[in-house]
Amino acid sequence: MSEKPGRKKLIPFFPDYILDEVIAWYIALALLVVLASLLPAGLEEKADPLSTPAHIKPEWYFLFLYQALKLVPRIVGVLAPGIGVVLLVVLPFIDRKPDRSMSDRRLQITIGIITAVVIVALTVWGWLS
């Protein structure tokens, strides 16, 4: 079979392109090994799981819990968020009233607003401290 004029010869994916990729990855790996050998990362002091450094801060979405743990006893600070999550999951099964107007749910709305304000306040306080 002869090739038509003007058409390039196709190079097969396997083994030609695969071989090129394997060579490139081995060169990159060799470079990484050389750099890791010549410039090793130093080890920090040994971790102590029983003492938390003073400068540690959690991510922003846990700041309110972290700040609440500073204010209340540990058992309350651990159990209260867990109970709150369980109440949020169970609430649709407890509250079965067909009416959904806001005027009939003033207590629930007030509790929700107070909870949101407390979470935002504790988060800001934890961020500033």
DSSP file (Angstrom, degrees, kcal/mol; ACC not computed):
  #  RESIDUE AA STRUCTURE BP1 BP2  ACC     N-H-->O    O-->H-N    N-H-->O    O-->H-N    TCO  KAPPA ALPHA  PHI   PSI    X-CA   Y-CA   Z-CA
    1    1 A M              0   0    0      0, 0.0     2,-0.3     0, 0.0     0, 0.0   0.000 360.0 360.0 360.0 132.5    0.0    0.0    0.0
    2    2 A S        -     0   0    0      1,-0.0     2,-0.2     0, 0.0     0, 0.0  -0.790 360.0-115.0-105.6 149.9    1.3    3.3   -0.9
    3    3 A E        -     0   0    0     -2,-0.3     3,-0.1     1,-0.1     6,-0.0  -0.507  31.0-111.3 -80.5 150.6    0.5    6.6    0.9
    4    4 A K    >   -     0   0    0     -2,-0.2     3,-1.4     1,-0.1    -1,-0.1  -0.553  40.5 -99.7 -77.5 146.4   -1.3    9.3   -0.9
    5    5 A P  T 3  S+     0   0    0      0, 0.0    -1,-0.1     0, 0.0     3,-0.1  -0.407 105.8  26.3 -66.0 142.7    0.7   12.4   -1.6
    6    6 A G  T 3  S+     0   0    0      1,-0.3     2,-0.4    -2,-0.1    -2,-0.0   0.295  93.7 112.7  90.0  -8.7    0.1   15.3    0.9
    7    7 A R    <   -     0   0    0     -3,-1.4    -1,-0.3     3,-0.0     2,-0.2  -0.804  63.4-130.1 -98.8 138.2   -0.9   13.1    3.8
    8    8 A K        -     0   0    0     -2,-0.4     2,-0.3    -3,-0.1    -4,-0.1  -0.550  27.7-105.6 -83.3 150.6    1.4   12.8    6.8
    9    9 A K        -     0   0    0     -2,-0.2     2,-0.3     1,-0.1    -1,-0.1  -0.603  37.1-124.6 -74.3 131.3    2.3    9.5    8.2
   10   10 A L        -     0   0    0     -2,-0.3    -1,-0.1     1,-0.0    -3,-0.0  -0.574  14.5-143.5 -80.3 138.1    0.4    8.7   11.4
   11   11 A I        -     0   0    0     -2,-0.3     6,-0.0     1,-0.0     2,-0.0  -0.885  24.9-117.4-100.4 128.7    2.4    7.8   14.5
   12   12 A P      > -     0   0    0      0, 0.0     5,-0.9     0, 0.0     4,-0.4  -0.340   9.8-134.8 -68.4 145.8    0.7    5.2   16.7
   13   13 A F  I  >>S+     0   0    0      1,-0.2     5,-1.7     3,-0.2     4,-0.8   0.932  83.4  77.1 -63.4 -47.2   -0.3    6.2   20.2
   14   14 A F  I  45S-     0   0    0      1,-0.2    -1,-0.2     3,-0.2     0, 0.0  -0.948 110.0  -2.0-108.9 125.0    1.1    3.0   21.7
   15   15 A P  I  >5S+     0   0    0      0, 0.0     4,-2.4     0, 0.0    -1,-0.2  -0.987 130.3  53.8-100.2  -4.0    4.1    2.7   22.1
   16   16 A D  I  >5S+     0   0    0     -4,-0.4     4,-1.9     2,-0.2    -3,-0.2   0.962 116.4  32.2 -65.3 -57.7    5.4    6.0   20.6
   17   17 A Y  I  X<S+     0   0    0     -5,-0.9     4,-2.3    -4,-0.8    -1,-0.2   0.886 119.5  53.5 -68.9 -37.3    3.4    8.6   22.6
   18   18 A I  H  ><S+     0   0    0     -5,-1.7     4,-2.6     1,-0.2    -1,-0.2   0.918 108.2  50.7 -61.9 -42.6    3.3    6.4   25.7
   19   19 A L  H  X S+     0   0    0     -4,-2.4     4,-2.2     1,-0.2    -1,-0.2   0.903 109.0  51.4 -62.7 -41.6    7.0    6.0   25.7
   20   20 A D  H  X S+     0   0    0     -4,-1.9     4,-2.2    -5,-0.2    -1,-0.2   0.916 111.7  47.3 -61.3 -42.7    7.5    9.8   25.4
   21   21 A E  H  X S+     0   0    0     -4,-2.3     4,-2.6     2,-0.2    -2,-0.2   0.915 110.6  51.2 -65.7 -43.3    5.2   10.4   28.4
   22   22 A V  H  X S+     0   0    0     -4,-2.6     4,-2.2     1,-0.2    -1,-0.2   0.903 110.7  49.3 -61.9 -41.1    7.0    7.7   30.5
   23   23 A I  H  X S+     0   0    0     -4,-2.2     4,-2.1     2,-0.2    -1,-0.2   0.923 111.3  49.2 -64.2 -43.7   10.4    9.3   29.7
   24   24 A A  H  X S+     0   0    0     -4,-2.2     4,-2.2     1,-0.2    -2,-0.2   0.908 111.7  48.8 -63.2 -41.7    9.1   12.8   30.6
   25   25 A W  H  X S+     0   0    0     -4,-2.6     4,-2.5     1,-0.2    -1,-0.2   0.877 110.3  50.9 -67.5 -37.0    7.6   11.5   33.9
   26   26 A Y  H  X S+     0   0    0     -4,-2.2     4,-2.4     2,-0.2    -1,-0.2   0.878 109.8  50.2 -67.5 -36.3   10.8    9.7   34.9
   27   27 A I  H  X S+     0   0    0     -4,-2.1     4,-2.4     2,-0.2    -2,-0.2   0.928 112.2  47.3 -65.3 -44.0   12.8   12.9   34.2
   28   28 A A  H  X S+     0   0    0     -4,-2.2     4,-2.2     2,-0.2    -2,-0.2   0.899 113.1  48.8 -63.5 -40.6   10.4   14.9   36.4
   29   29 A L  H  X S+     0   0    0     -4,-2.5     4,-2.5     2,-0.2    -2,-0.2   0.901 110.5  50.5 -65.4 -41.0   10.6   12.2   39.1
   30   30 A A  H  X S+     0   0    0     -4,-2.4     4,-2.4     2,-0.2    -2,-0.2   0.909 110.3  49.9 -63.2 -41.7   14.4   12.2   38.9
   31   31 A L  H  X S+     0   0    0     -4,-2.4     4,-2.5     1,-0.2    -2,-0.2   0.906 111.1  49.5 -62.7 -41.4   14.5   16.0   39.2
   32   32 A L  H  X S+     0   0    0     -4,-2.2     4,-2.5     2,-0.2    -2,-0.2   0.900 111.0  49.1 -64.2 -41.4   12.2   15.8   42.3
   33   33 A V  H  X S+     0   0    0     -4,-2.5     4,-1.9     2,-0.2    -2,-0.2   0.906 111.8  49.1 -65.3 -41.4   14.3   13.2   43.9
   34   34 A V  H  X S+     0   0    0     -4,-2.4     4,-2.5     2,-0.2     5,-0.2   0.934 113.2  46.5 -64.2 -45.4   17.5   15.2   43.3
   35   35 A L  H  X S+     0   0    0     -4,-2.5     4,-2.7     1,-0.2    -2,-0.2   0.901 112.5  50.0 -64.1 -40.3   15.9   18.4   44.8
   36   36 A A  H  < S+     0   0    0     -4,-2.5    -1,-0.2     1,-0.2    -2,-0.2   0.826 113.3  47.3 -67.3 -30.6   14.5   16.5   47.8
   37   37 A S  H  < S+     0   0    0     -4,-1.9    -2,-0.2    -5,-0.2    -1,-0.2   0.890 118.6  38.4 -76.8 -40.1   18.0   15.0   48.4
   38   38 A L  H  < S+     0   0    0     -4,-2.5    -2,-0.2     1,-0.2    -3,-0.2   0.836 129.0  30.1 -80.9 -33.1   19.9   18.3   48.1
   39   39 A L  S  < S-     0   0    0     -4,-2.7    -1,-0.2    -5,-0.2    -2,-0.1  -0.605  81.2-175.4-125.7  70.3   17.3   20.5   49.8
   40   40 A P        -     0   0    0      0, 0.0     2,-0.4     0, 0.0    -3,-0.1  -0.341  30.4-111.3 -70.4 148.9   15.5   18.4   52.4
   41   41 A A        -     0   0    0     -5,-0.1     2,-0.1     1,-0.1    -2,-0.0  -0.640  35.5-122.4 -77.6 131.2   12.6   19.8   54.4
   42   42 A G        -     0   0    0     -2,-0.4     2,-0.3     1,-0.1    -1,-0.1  -0.406  20.6-119.3 -75.3 150.7   13.5   20.3   58.0
   43   43 A L        -     0   0    0     -2,-0.1     3,-0.1     1,-0.1    -1,-0.1  -0.693  22.4-135.9 -89.7 142.4   11.4   18.7   60.7
   44   44 A E        -     0   0    0     -2,-0.3     3,-0.1     1,-0.2    -1,-0.1  -0.199  43.5 -67.9 -80.7-180.0    9.7   20.8   63.3
   45   45 A E        -     0   0    0      1,-0.1    -1,-0.2    -2,-0.0     2,-0.0  -0.316  69.9 -80.2 -67.6 159.9    9.6   20.0   67.0
   46   46 A K        -     0   0    0      1,-0.1    -1,-0.1    -3,-0.1     2,-0.1  -0.335  51.1-110.4 -65.6 138.7    7.8   16.9   68.0
   47   47 A A        -     0   0    0     -3,-0.1    -1,-0.1     1,-0.0     0, 0.0  -0.436  22.3-155.9 -72.7 140.6    4.0   17.3   68.3
   48   48 A D    >   -     0   0    0      3,-0.3     3,-1.3    -2,-0.1    -1,-0.0  -0.937   3.0-166.3-116.6 106.1    2.4   17.3   71.7
   49   49 A P  T 3  S+     0   0    0      0, 0.0    -1,-0.1     0, 0.0     3,-0.1   0.635  84.0  60.4 -69.2 -11.4   -1.3   16.3   71.4
   50   50 A L  T 3  S+     0   0    0      1,-0.1     2,-0.4     2,-0.0    -2,-0.0   0.559 101.0  55.2 -94.2  -8.2   -2.0   17.3   75.0
   51   51 A S    <   -     0   0    0     -3,-1.3    -3,-0.3     0, 0.0    -1,-0.1  -0.985  67.5-155.4-129.6 127.7   -1.1   21.0   74.6
   52   52 A T        -     0   0    0     -2,-0.4    -2,-0.0    -3,-0.1     0, 0.0  -0.846  26.4-118.2 -97.5 128.5   -2.5   23.4   72.0
   53   53 A P    >   -     0   0    0      0, 0.0     3,-1.1     0, 0.0    -1,-0.0  -0.291  20.8-122.2 -63.0 153.2   -0.4   26.3   71.1
   54   54 A A  T 3  S+     0   0    0      1,-0.2    -2,-0.0     3,-0.0     0, 0.0   0.770 106.4  58.2 -69.4 -26.2   -1.9   29.7   71.8
   55   55 A H  T 3  S+     0   0    0      2,-0.0     2,-0.3     0, 0.0    -1,-0.2   0.443  77.3 116.7 -87.3   1.0   -1.8   31.0   68.2
   56   56 A I    <   +     0   0    0     -3,-1.1    -4,-0.0     0, 0.0     0, 0.0  -0.523  38.0 176.9 -74.5 131.7   -3.9   28.2   66.7
   57   57 A K        -     0   0    0     -2,-0.3     3,-0.1    70,-0.0     6,-0.1  -0.999  22.0-132.3-131.9 137.8   -7.2   29.2   65.2
   58   58 A P        -     0   0    0      0, 0.0     5,-0.1     0, 0.0     0, 0.0  -0.202  43.8 -72.8 -76.0 176.8   -9.7   27.0   63.4
   59   59 A E    >>  -     0   0    0      1,-0.1     3,-1.9     3,-0.1     4,-0.5  -0.237  53.1-100.1 -64.4 162.3  -11.2   27.7   60.0
   60   60 A W  G >4 S+     0   0    0      1,-0.3     3,-0.9     2,-0.2     4,-0.4   0.808 120.1  59.5 -59.7 -32.9  -13.9   30.4   60.0
   61   61 A Y  G 34 S+     0   0    0      1,-0.2    -1,-0.3     2,-0.1     4,-0.1   0.589 110.8  41.6 -77.5  -7.0  -16.8   28.0   59.9
   62   62 A F  G <> S+     0   0    0     -3,-1.9     4,-2.3     2,-0.1    -1,-0.2   0.361  86.5  96.6-111.2   2.0  -15.7   26.5   63.3
   63   63 A L  H <X S+     0   0    0     -3,-0.9     4,-2.7    -4,-0.5     5,-0.2   0.881  80.9  53.5 -62.4 -38.7  -14.7   29.8   65.0
   64   64 A F  H  > S+     0   0    0     -4,-0.4     4,-2.1     1,-0.2    -1,-0.2   0.891 111.2  46.2 -65.2 -37.0  -18.1   30.1   66.8
   65   65 A L  H  > S+     0   0    0      2,-0.2     4,-2.0    -3,-0.2    -1,-0.2   0.904 112.5  50.6 -68.7 -40.2  -17.7   26.6   68.3
   66   66 A Y  H  X S+     0   0    0     -4,-2.3     4,-0.8     2,-0.2    -2,-0.2   0.911 113.1  45.7 -63.0 -43.5  -14.1   27.3   69.3
   67   67 A Q  H >X S+     0   0    0     -4,-2.7     4,-0.8     1,-0.2     3,-0.5   0.884 110.5  53.3 -68.5 -38.0  -15.1   30.5   71.0
   68   68 A A  H >X S+     0   0    0     -4,-2.1     4,-2.0     1,-0.2     3,-0.7   0.861 102.7  58.6 -65.1 -34.5  -18.0   28.8   72.7
   69   69 A L  H 3< S+     0   0    0     -4,-2.0    -1,-0.2     1,-0.2    -2,-0.2   0.788 102.8  54.1 -65.5 -26.0  -15.7   26.2   74.1
   70   70 A K  H << S+     0   0    0     -4,-0.8    -1,-0.2    -3,-0.5    -2,-0.2   0.750 113.5  42.3 -75.4 -23.1  -13.7   29.0   75.8
   71   71 A L  H << S+     0   0    0     -4,-0.8    -2,-0.2    -3,-0.7    -1,-0.1   0.779 114.0  40.6 -96.9 -30.1  -16.8   30.3   77.5
   72   72 A V  S  < S-     0   0    0     -4,-2.0     5,-0.0     1,-0.1     0, 0.0  -0.722  96.4 -79.2-117.9 165.0  -18.7   27.2   78.7
   73   73 A P     >  -     0   0    0      0, 0.0     4,-2.5     0, 0.0     3,-0.4  -0.273  47.2-111.2 -60.2 153.2  -17.6   23.9   80.3
   74   74 A R  H  > S+     0   0    0      1,-0.2     4,-1.6     2,-0.2     5,-0.2   0.862 114.9  53.7 -58.0 -41.7  -16.2   21.4   77.9
   75   75 A I  H  > S+     0   0    0      1,-0.2     4,-2.4     2,-0.2    -1,-0.2   0.884 112.1  45.2 -64.9 -37.3  -19.2   18.9   78.2
   76   76 A V  H  > S+     0   0    0     -3,-0.4     4,-2.5     1,-0.2    -1,-0.2   0.908 111.2  53.3 -69.6 -42.1  -21.7   21.7   77.4
   77   77 A G  H  < S+     0   0    0     -4,-2.5    -2,-0.2     1,-0.2    -1,-0.2   0.751 115.9  39.8 -65.8 -24.1  -19.5   23.0   74.5
   78   78 A V  H  X S+     0   0    0     -4,-1.6     4,-0.9    -5,-0.2    -2,-0.2   0.855 120.1  41.5 -90.4 -41.2  -19.4   19.5   73.0
   79   79 A L  H  X S+     0   0    0     -4,-2.4     4,-2.7    -5,-0.2     5,-0.2   0.860 104.1  64.2 -77.5 -35.7  -23.0   18.3   73.6
   80   80 A A  H  X S+     0   0    0     -4,-2.5     4,-2.4     1,-0.2     5,-0.2   0.920 104.2  44.6 -61.0 -48.2  -24.9   21.6   72.7
   81   81 A P  H  > S+     0   0    0      0, 0.0     4,-2.2     0, 0.0    -1,-0.2   0.889 114.1  51.6 -63.7 -35.0  -23.9   21.7   69.0
   82   82 A G  H  X S+     0   0    0     -4,-0.9     4,-2.1     2,-0.2    -2,-0.2   0.917 110.8  46.8 -64.8 -42.8  -24.7   18.0   68.7
   83   83 A I  H  X S+     0   0    0     -4,-2.7     4,-2.5     1,-0.2    -1,-0.2   0.895 110.8  54.1 -65.3 -39.3  -28.1   18.4   70.3
   84   84 A G  H  X S+     0   0    0     -4,-2.4     4,-2.0    -5,-0.2    -2,-0.2   0.902 108.8  47.4 -61.2 -41.7  -28.7   21.4   68.0
   85   85 A V  H  X S+     0   0    0     -4,-2.2     4,-1.9     2,-0.2    -1,-0.2   0.911 111.5  50.6 -66.7 -41.6  -27.9   19.4   64.9
   86   86 A V  H  X S+     0   0    0     -4,-2.1     4,-2.3     1,-0.2    -2,-0.2   0.908 109.7  51.1 -62.8 -40.7  -30.2   16.6   66.0
   87   87 A L  H  X S+     0   0    0     -4,-2.5     4,-2.3     1,-0.2    -1,-0.2   0.895 108.1  52.4 -63.5 -39.5  -33.0   19.1   66.6
   88   88 A L  H  < S+     0   0    0     -4,-2.0    -1,-0.2     1,-0.2    -2,-0.2   0.872 112.7  45.1 -63.4 -35.8  -32.6   20.5   63.1
   89   89 A V  H  < S+     0   0    0     -4,-1.9     4,-0.2     1,-0.2    -2,-0.2   0.881 119.4  40.5 -74.2 -37.6  -32.8   17.0   61.6
   90   90 A V  H >X S+     0   0    0     -4,-2.3     3,-1.4     1,-0.2     4,-1.4   0.720  92.9  86.5 -84.7 -22.3  -35.8   16.0   63.8
   91   91 A L  H 3X S+     0   0    0     -4,-2.3     4,-2.7     1,-0.3     3,-0.4   0.839  84.0  54.6 -53.0 -43.7  -37.7   19.3   63.6
   92   92 A P  H 34 S+     0   0    0      0, 0.0    -1,-0.3     0, 0.0    -2,-0.1   0.814 110.9  47.6 -62.0 -26.2  -39.6   18.6   60.3
   93   93 A F  H <4 S+     0   0    0     -3,-1.4    -2,-0.2    -4,-0.2     3,-0.1   0.755 115.2  44.8 -83.7 -24.8  -40.9   15.4   61.8
   94   94 A I  H  < S+     0   0    0     -4,-1.4     2,-1.1    -3,-0.4    -3,-0.1   0.921 105.6  60.4 -81.8 -48.4  -42.0   17.1   65.1
   95   95 A D     <  +     0   0    0     -4,-2.7    -1,-0.2    -5,-0.2     0, 0.0  -0.693  58.3 158.6 -87.6  97.6  -43.7   20.2   63.6
   96   96 A R        +     0   0    0     -2,-1.1    -1,-0.2    -3,-0.1    -3,-0.0   0.168  19.6 136.6-107.0  16.6  -46.5   18.8   61.5
   97   97 A K        -     0   0    0      1,-0.1    -2,-0.0     2,-0.1     0, 0.0  -0.422  48.6-146.6 -65.8 136.0  -48.7   21.9   61.3
   98   98 A P  S    S+     0   0    0      0, 0.0     2,-0.4     0, 0.0    -1,-0.1   0.777  76.2  87.9 -74.4 -23.8  -50.1   22.4   57.8
   99   99 A D        +     0   0    0      1,-0.1    -2,-0.1     5,-0.0     0, 0.0  -0.615  50.1 178.3 -80.3 130.3  -50.1   26.2   58.2
  100  100 A R        +     0   0    0     -2,-0.4    -1,-0.1     3,-0.0     2,-0.1   0.104  29.2 135.2-117.8  20.5  -46.7   27.8   57.2
  101  101 A S    >   -     0   0    0      1,-0.1     3,-0.7     3,-0.0     4,-0.3  -0.418  58.0-130.2 -74.5 149.1  -47.4   31.5   57.7
  102  102 A M  G >  S+     0   0    0      1,-0.2     3,-1.1     2,-0.2     7,-0.2   0.807 103.6  63.6 -68.7 -29.8  -44.8   33.6   59.5
  103  103 A S  G 3  S+     0   0    0      1,-0.3     3,-0.5     2,-0.1    -1,-0.2   0.783 103.0  49.2 -67.8 -25.1  -47.3   35.1   61.9
  104  104 A D  G <  S+     0   0    0     -3,-0.7    -1,-0.3     1,-0.2    -2,-0.2   0.509 109.8  53.3 -88.3  -4.9  -48.1   31.7   63.4
  105  105 A R    <>  +     0   0    0     -3,-1.1     4,-2.2    -4,-0.3    -1,-0.2  -0.210  61.6 130.7-123.7  41.8  -44.4   30.9   63.9
  106  106 A R  H  > S+     0   0    0     -3,-0.5     4,-2.6     1,-0.2     5,-0.2   0.888  74.4  51.9 -64.2 -39.5  -43.1   33.8   65.8
  107  107 A L  H  > S+     0   0    0      2,-0.2     4,-2.5     1,-0.2    -1,-0.2   0.941 111.6  45.8 -63.7 -47.3  -41.4   31.6   68.4
  108  108 A Q  H  > S+     0   0    0      1,-0.2     4,-2.4     2,-0.2    -1,-0.2   0.904 114.5  48.0 -63.2 -41.4  -39.5   29.6   65.8
  109  109 A I  H  X S+     0   0    0     -4,-2.2     4,-2.5     2,-0.2    -1,-0.2   0.903 111.7  50.0 -66.5 -40.6  -38.5   32.7   63.9
  110  110 A T  H  X S+     0   0    0     -4,-2.6     4,-2.5     2,-0.2     5,-0.2   0.922 111.4  48.2 -63.5 -44.0  -37.3   34.4   67.1
  111  111 A I  H  X S+     0   0    0     -4,-2.5     4,-2.4     1,-0.2    -2,-0.2   0.907 112.5  49.8 -62.4 -41.9  -35.2   31.3   68.1
  112  112 A G  H  X S+     0   0    0     -4,-2.4     4,-2.3     2,-0.2    -2,-0.2   0.905 111.9  46.8 -63.9 -42.3  -33.7   31.1   64.6
  113  113 A I  H  X S+     0   0    0     -4,-2.5     4,-2.5     2,-0.2    -2,-0.2   0.916 112.9  49.0 -67.0 -43.2  -32.8   34.8   64.5
  114  114 A I  H  X S+     0   0    0     -4,-2.5     4,-2.5     2,-0.2    -2,-0.2   0.917 111.8  49.8 -62.4 -42.6  -31.2   34.6   68.0
  115  115 A T  H  X S+     0   0    0     -4,-2.4     4,-2.4    -5,-0.2    -2,-0.2   0.923 111.7  48.0 -61.7 -44.5  -29.3   31.5   67.0
  116  116 A A  H  X S+     0   0    0     -4,-2.3     4,-2.4     2,-0.2    -2,-0.2   0.904 112.6  48.6 -63.9 -41.3  -28.0   33.2   63.9
  117  117 A V  H  X S+     0   0    0     -4,-2.5     4,-2.8     2,-0.2    -2,-0.2   0.913 112.0  48.9 -65.6 -42.5  -27.0   36.4   65.8
  118  118 A V  H  X S+     0   0    0     -4,-2.5     4,-2.7     2,-0.2     5,-0.2   0.915 111.9  49.0 -63.7 -42.7  -25.2   34.4   68.5
  119  119 A I  H  X S+     0   0    0     -4,-2.4     4,-2.1     2,-0.2    -2,-0.2   0.923 114.1  45.4 -63.5 -44.6  -23.3   32.3   65.8
  120  120 A V  H  X S+     0   0    0     -4,-2.4     4,-2.5     2,-0.2     5,-0.2   0.920 114.0  49.3 -65.1 -42.5  -22.2   35.5   64.0
  121  121 A A  H  X S+     0   0    0     -4,-2.8     4,-2.5     1,-0.2    -2,-0.2   0.922 112.8  46.4 -63.7 -44.5  -21.2   37.3   67.2
  122  122 A L  H  X S+     0   0    0     -4,-2.7     4,-2.6     2,-0.2    -1,-0.2   0.868 112.2  51.9 -65.9 -35.5  -19.2   34.3   68.4
  123  123 A T  H  X S+     0   0    0     -4,-2.1     4,-2.1    -5,-0.2    -2,-0.2   0.935 112.3  44.3 -65.9 -45.8  -17.5   34.0   65.0
  124  124 A V  H  X S+     0   0    0     -4,-2.5     4,-2.3     2,-0.2    -2,-0.2   0.916 114.3  50.3 -64.4 -42.3  -16.5   37.6   64.9
  125  125 A W  H  X S+     0   0    0     -4,-2.5     4,-1.8     1,-0.2    -2,-0.2   0.920 111.9  47.4 -61.6 -44.3  -15.3   37.5   68.5
  126  126 A G  H  < S+     0   0    0     -4,-2.6    -1,-0.2     1,-0.2    -2,-0.2   0.855 111.7  51.0 -65.9 -33.9  -13.3   34.4   67.8
  127  127 A W  H  < S+     0   0    0     -4,-2.1    -2,-0.2     1,-0.2    -1,-0.2   0.872 112.7  45.6 -70.1 -37.3  -11.8   36.0   64.6
  128  128 A L  H  <        0   0    0     -4,-2.3    -2,-0.2     1,-0.2    -1,-0.2   0.770 360.0 360.0 -78.1 -26.2  -10.8   39.2   66.5
  129  129 A S     <        0   0    0     -4,-1.8    -1,-0.2    -5,-0.2    -2,-0.2   0.482 360.0 360.0 -88.5 360.0   -9.3   37.4   69.5
